[in-house]
Amino acid sequence: MTVKQLKLEDVRNMATDIGMTHLTTAHLQELLRATNAARARRDLLQAATLTYADEPAHLFSLMPGHAK
């Protein structure tokens, strides 16, 4: 599946929607590059066959003496 590449105006609208109204054009261009790259990488992941068992489990304990 090919991801639709965002344009600068798309990123500007998304930033405005979440209150990021003071970004310069350089900031928006950087955000555009990063967003397009992240979307392209996301679509390469074989996520359709993943199950809950594939999610890594991280266990943390705040009780003293239980750290290993």
C-alpha positions as CSV (number, residue, x, y, z in Angstrom):
1,M,0.0,0.0,0.0
2,T,1.4,3.4,-0.9
3,V,1.1,6.2,1.7
4,K,-0.2,9.5,0.5
5,Q,2.7,12.0,1.0
6,L,1.7,15.0,3.1
7,K,2.3,18.5,1.8
8,L,3.5,21.5,3.8
9,E,0.0,22.9,4.1
10,D,-1.3,19.5,5.5
11,V,1.3,19.7,8.3
12,R,0.6,23.4,8.9
13,N,-3.1,22.5,9.3
14,M,-2.4,19.6,11.7
15,A,-0.1,21.8,13.8
16,T,-2.7,24.5,13.9
17,D,-5.3,22.0,15.0
18,I,-3.3,21.1,18.1
19,G,-2.3,24.7,18.9
20,M,1.2,24.8,17.4
21,T,0.6,28.2,15.7
22,H,4.1,29.7,16.1
23,L,6.1,27.2,14.0
24,T,8.4,28.7,11.4
25,T,8.4,27.3,7.8
26,A,11.7,25.6,8.6
27,H,10.0,23.9,11.6
28,L,7.1,22.8,9.5
29,Q,9.4,21.4,6.8
30,E,11.3,19.4,9.4
31,L,8.0,18.1,10.8
32,L,6.8,17.3,7.2
33,R,10.0,15.2,6.5
34,A,9.7,13.4,9.8
35,T,6.0,12.7,9.5
36,N,6.3,11.4,5.9
37,A,9.2,9.1,6.9
38,A,7.4,7.8,10.0
39,R,4.2,7.0,7.9
40,A,6.3,5.2,5.3
41,R,8.1,3.1,7.9
42,R,4.8,2.3,9.7
43,D,3.3,0.9,6.5
44,L,6.3,-1.4,6.0
45,L,5.6,-3.2,9.3
46,Q,3.8,-6.5,9.1
47,A,1.3,-5.6,11.8
48,A,-1.7,-7.4,10.3
49,T,-0.7,-10.8,11.8
50,L,0.4,-9.5,15.2
51,T,-1.5,-10.6,18.4
52,Y,-1.5,-9.4,21.9
53,A,1.1,-12.1,22.7
54,D,3.6,-10.3,20.4
55,E,3.5,-7.1,22.6
56,P,6.5,-7.0,24.9
57,A,5.6,-7.0,28.6
58,H,7.6,-4.7,30.8
59,L,7.4,-5.4,34.5
60,F,8.5,-2.9,37.1
61,S,8.4,-3.1,40.9
62,L,8.6,-0.1,43.3
63,M,8.9,-2.3,46.3
64,P,12.4,-2.4,47.9
65,G,14.2,-5.7,47.7
66,H,12.4,-6.9,44.7
67,A,14.7,-5.5,42.1
68,K,16.6,-8.2,40.2
